[in-house]
Amino acid sequence: MSEQITVDFRALGLAEPLLKAIEESGYTTPTPIQAQAIPLALERKDLMAGAQTGTGKTAAFSLPILHTLLPHASTSTSPAKHPIRALVLAPTRELAIQVYDNIKTYAKHTNLRSLVVYGGVDIKTQTPKLKTGVEILVATPGRLLDHVEQKTLSLSQVQFLVLDEADRMLDMGFMPDLKRILALLPKQRQNLMFSATFSDEIKKLADAFLNKPTLIEVARSNATNDNVEQKAYLVNTDKKQRFLVQLLKQYASQQVIIFTKTKLSASKLARALERDEIPCSAIHGDKSQKERIEALDAFKAGSIHALVATDVAARGLDISDLPLVINYEISTAPEDYVHRIGRTGRAGAKGIAISLIDEEEVKYFDEIEKLIKKQVPKEKAVTSSSSARPAKAANKADAWFYQPYEPGQQAGAPKAAIVPAGKPSSAKRKVVAALLGGFGFKATPKASTNEAKRRSPGKQRQKDAVKEQPAAPEIETENS
């Protein structure tokens, strides 16, 4: 379909309250995906829309929905007047929150209510607002089904279904949940599916629930944004962290999102960067929702320089003017590369995407280049020893402990114990016992001692005389 030429949003036929909110948000001209999708959505057609990340897909589906639902807006406090009429499904908590924030902004001059529900927080905190009634619900699939099971919401009056980042939902294994949700919805509804990439699985999903959809692609499928400069460095795994620190110092004035493959590597890398005095935080699936929101807020506020994230964060992070993305580890799924670097170069801004590739990852990057149909310039990484973190100074300790062992008395060694005359072997046993914490001594039974006195009274008197001598110093050290 050819790209429509639109002067401004007013030419799209949107209602005045929505146009006022758009103007207050600082937008005047719709993006290509908005210019094509909004008129078709207003005609109540099913859409299968593909566009690069950062091109305004959220407004492309939320504005026509809000416009169509305006006649149902009500100031009534009765929940019956505010049934769920539009359902937006998103794969991650971050994306769901972002979509909800945008809808809330566009609807601020209307009486339409909206809400977002997602996992990772107590479900009871979401129930009271649901019971008051909302027209537009944004949800992650798992948490939506939780509410369905607890009967805290009804989907019987849904008129619009939106699948945002549908390919990511399939990647994350949401197909069984999607099938359950589709079975709960009215058959008569409008369906809008948006994604940055189209695969065979996506097309099968579209055939399952879309009704003669109109296909919109404002850019070649799986294409990367021309506003993003892509670079790659060949670097050994054991030198990646050092080279990353060099890059962060080189781009010290710019914030950056650093992508890893696993939750463990994200946490380890974030701790390592903090030791290198680089303010950063990590977000991944093992973090609580509170921790993830706090990390994102700190990053957006500029109080941390780097955000280390897994691919959970590749979708849905909308950070204004993010200039740099670094792929610390290359994903085995080529489509994830498109979404990762889509965090920069948004809304017409310029961005840089840098990939660090070791020998094992070359094959994965080859697949990425086949997908995006583009060769990314590569250089051999040169690491500087000056960027390595200085070793910590050793703790001060008694020099005697570091002297080589030599038999006999050593200079500076602890003084030998005073040994009673005629009893060298006994004293040696006591010194050894002191070093071993007292092990080796056996208490002599009382009965056996009395028997020994009767058999050899002379020897016993001699032993008693030795006991009456002043205590030797090593006896004190046994209990010290």
N, C-alpha and C positions, 0 to 999 in steps of 0.2 A: 504494500500500500504506500502511495506517495505521501510525503510529509506535507501537512497542511500549513499554510502561512497564516498566522494569527497575530493581530496587532496587540491585543491585550486580553485579559480574562473576560472582559465585558462581552466580547464577541462570542463567547462560548454559551451565553444565555443563562448564567448562574444568577441566583437570587441575590438581592441587594445585601442582606446581612452577611452572606458569605463573601461577597466582593469587598465589603468593608473590612472584614477580618483579614482577607488576603492583602489588601492595601496596607493595613497596619503592620503586617508581617514583613513588609518591604518588597513584596513581589508585584511585578507589573506585567511581565510577559510569560506565558506558559512555556514549559519545556516541550520538546517534540513529543514525548510520550503523553504528556498532559493534553496537548493540542489534539492528538488523535484519539485518545481513550475517552476523554470526558464527553464529547458529543455522542459517541456510540453508547456509552454507559447511560446517558440520559434517555436514549431511545430504548432502554431496557433490553439490550442485547447481551448475550454471554460473550465474554472476552477472554482471550488467551494472549496476554501481553508480555513481550520480552523487551527489556531495556537494561542498559548497564546500570550498576549501582551508582547512587548519587545523582540520578536524573529526575527525581521527583515522582516516583511511583506512588508514594503514599497519598499525595494530593490527587493523583490521577484517579484513584478509586474512592477516596473519602469525600471529595467535593460533590460528585454526582449523587452519592448516597445521601449526604446531608440535604442536598437540594430536593431530592425526591421525598424525603421524610418530613420536610418542613410542615406540610399540612397536618401531620400527626403531633406536632409539638404542642405541649400542654403545660399549664402552670399548676394543674391539679396535684394534690399530695397523694392521691390514691394510686397504689402500685398498678392497679388494673389499667390505668391510663398510660402506663409506661412499660409495655411489654417489650421483650427483645425483638427488634425488627431487623437488625443487621448484625451478623456475626463475622468477625475478622479473626482468622487463625494465623498464628505466627509460630515459628519453630523454637525461638529462644525468648527468655525473659527480657533481655535487653531490647530486642526488636519489638516485642509486644508493648513495652513501656514507651518506646519511641513513637510507634504508631498511635498509641493512645494520646500522647502529648500533642501530636499534630492534629488529631481529630478534635481534641478539646480546644485547641487554638482556633481552628476554623469554625467551630460551633459556638464560640463565646457570645455572639450576639443573637443566639437562638435559645429556645427553651428545651432543646433536645439534650437528653442526658447520655453520658457515656461512662464506661468503667473498664478497667483492665484487671484480669485475674491470671495468676501464674503460680507455679510451684515454688518451693523453697521458703515459703512463709506459712504461718498458721492459717489454715483455711477459714477458721472462725472469724478472723479479722475482715474477711471479704464478704461474709454472709449478710451482715446488716445492710450494706449498700445495695446488694442484690435484691433484698426484700423490699426496698423502697421503689424499685423499678428503674430500668435503664433501657433506652432505645437501641443503643449501639454498644456491643460487648466485644472487647478485644481479649483474646485468650490464647494460652498455649494448650495444645490438645489434651495432655494428661490432666491438667488441673480442671479443664472444662468437664471432663468425664467424672472427676471427683465430685464436682458440684451436681452433676446429673444424678449420680448414685445417692447423694445426700438429699436430693429433691429440693435444692435451694434455688433452682431456676427452671424455666421451661423454654424449649426451643420451638414450640408449636406455631408461633406466629412470625418466624423468621422469613423475611422477604429477600434478603441479600446475603450471599455467602462469598467471602473473600478469602482466598488462599494466597498469603504473601510469602515469598521465597519458597515456593512449592517444592523446588528441587532439593532444598535443604531439609525439608520435612521428610522426604523419601530417604535422603542420606542418613538421617537420624533415626530411621526405623519407625516412623509415625503412620505407616500405611494401615496397620490394623486399627489404630485409634481413629484415623480418618474415615474408614469404612463404618465404624460404629457411629460416628457423629453424623455422617451422611444419612444413615438409616433413621435418625431422629428428626430430620428436617422435613418440612413440607416439600412435596415434589414440585409445586409451583413456586419458583423463586428465580432470582437472577444470580448467576454465578460469574465471578471475576477471578481469574487466576493470573498472578504476576510473578515473574521470575527473571533473574539475570541470565540464566542458562536454560536451554531446552535439551533434554536427552530423550531417548526412546521411552524410558520409564515415565517421564513427565507426560509424553504424548498419550501413553496408555491411561494414565490417571485422568487426563483431560477427556478422553473418550468415555470414561466411566461416569462422569458427572456433569460435563458441560453439554449444553444443548445447542448444536450447530454454532459453535463459537466463531467469532471473527478473530483472525490472527493479526496481531500488531507486532511488528519488529522494527524499532526505530534504528537499530544497528545490527550488524551481522551477529548471529548467535555466537556466544562465548567470546566476543571481541572485548579487548581491553580499551580503556579510555585513552584517547589520543593526548589528553592533558597530562598523563602520567609518564614521566621519563623512567624507563626500566633499565636497571643495571644488574650485573651478576658478577660475583667474585668466586674464583676457585680457591678453596682454603681447606686444609686438613682439619679434621674434627677437633684434634687437640689444640689447635690454634684459633678456633672460631671465637671463643670468648675474648681472647686478647684482641683479635681484629675488630670484634664488635665494639669493644671499649674505644679503640681508635676512631671508629666511625662516629660514635656518640660524642666524642670530644671534637671531631671535625665539624659535626652539626650541632654544636653545643647550644646554639640559640634556637633550635627547633625541637618541638615535641615529636615523639615517635611512638608508634605501636610496633612491638616486636612479637612475631608469631612463632610459636613452637608447636610440635605435634602432640605432645602429651601434657597432662596436668603436672606430672612429676618434674619434667624438664622445665616447665614454666616456673614452678616454685623455686627450683634450684638456681635457675638463671637470675631470677629476681633477687634472691639472697646474695648471689655473687656480685651483681651490679651494685647493690647497696654497700657491700664491703669495699667496692671501688669508688665509693662516695658519689654514686649516681642516684639521685632521688627517683625511686621507681616503686611500682607495685605490680601484683599479678592478679589476673582474673581467670578463673576456670571453673569447671563443674563442681569441684570439691569446696569451693568458697560458698559461704552462705549468701543469700540475696542481699543482706545488709552490708556484708563486706564488699560485694561486687559493686553495689551502688555507691558506697563510700569511696572506693578506688576510682570509679568513673568520675564522680564529682570532683575529687582531688585533681584528677588529670585535666578535666575541663577547666578547672579554676587555675591551672598552671602551677600548682604546688608540687607536683611531681613531673619529672622530665620524660620518663619512659614508662610505658604500660606493656607488660609482658602478658600475652594472651594466647589461648588455644583457639582453634577454629570455631568454638562456640561463640567467640566474640567477633568473628569475621563478618557475621551477618548482624545487622541491626545497630552497629555503632555509628552514630551520626555526630561527628565532632567537627565543628566549623573550622575551616582553614587548617586542617591537619596536613602538614607539608611532607611527612616522611613515614614510610612503612618499610620494615625490614623483615624478611623471611629468614629467621635464624635456622630453622629446620624446614626442609622442603616437604610439602604434603604429598602423600602417595596418590591423592585424588586431584587430577589436574584442574577440575572446576574450582577447587578451593583457592587456587592461586588467583583466579579472576575476582573472587569475592574479597580476598585479603587485600589486594592492591586497590580494590574499589573503595577502601576507606580513605584514600587520599585523592586529590584531583576532583573533588565534588563541587557541584554547582558552578562549573566553569573555571574553578581555581586550578593552579598548577600544582603538581605533586611529583614526588620521587619514590620509586619502589626499588629496593635493593635486596638481592637474594644471595645468601652465602651457601655455596654448594661444595660438598665434599665428594670423594670418589664414589661412595655408595649412592649418592643422590643425583648423579649425572643422568642416569636413566629416567628418573622421575621428571627432571627438568626437560629432557628431550620430549617427553609426552606433553608437557605443558606447552612447549613451543609448537607442537603439532596442533594442539587444541586452539591456540590463539592465532595460529597461522602467521607467526612472527618470530624472527631470530633476535634474541636478546643479547646485546653486546656483553662479552665476558672478558675479565682480566684476572691475572694471577695475583692473589692477595699477597701483600708484603707486610709482614708484622714487625713492629718495632719493639725491642726489648724494653724500651723506656715506658711503654704503656702497661707493662705488667705490674701488678700490685707488689710493693716492697714487702719482703719477708718481715715478720714480726720479730723483734729482739727477744733473745732467749731470757727467761727469768733468771735472776741472779741466784746462785746457790753456793754452798760451801765448797771451796776449791778442793778440799780433801777428797770429796766424793768422785772427782774427775781424775785423780792421780792413778797411774797404773798399779796394779797389785804387785807387791814384792813381799816375799816371806820375811818375817821378822818385824822389828819396830821401824816405823817410817816417820820421817819428820812431819810434824803437823798432825799426826794421827792421834786419836783419843788415847789418853794415858792408860797404861795397863793396870789391871786391878792388883791390889796388894795381896800377895799370896802368903798364907801362914807357912812358917818353916816346917819342912818335913811333909807337906801335903800338896805338892805341885799338881798331882793328877786330879785331886778333888776340886781345886780352884779352877782348873781348866774346864772341868765339866760345868761348873757354875757359870763361867763366862759364856760358854756355848749356850747354856740354858737361857741366859738373859737375852742373847741375840735371837733365839727362837721363840721368845715370848714365854719362857718358863716350862716348855715341854721337856720331858725326859726325867723329871723328878718323880719318884714313886714314894708315896707315904708308907712308912713301915708300920705294920699292924702292932697295936699296943701289946698284945700277948707275946708276939715274937720278940719284942724288945726286952721284956721282963725275963724271958727264957735265956736271952743272950747274956744278961747281967749275972744270972746264976752260974752260967758255964764259965765265964771269963771276966771276973770282977775287976782284975787289974787293968785289962784293956779298956773296959768300960769307963773306969775312973780317968784313964788317959784321954778318952774321947770327950768326957765331960769337962776336963780341964781346957781342952781346945775350944769348946763351946763358950767358955767363960771369957775368952779373949775378946777385945773390942771388935765390933763388926767390920768386915772389910768393905771398901767402897762399892764393889760390884754387887753386894747384897742390896744396896739402896737402888741401884739401877734396875734391878729385876722388876720393881714395881713402879718405875718412873714412866 
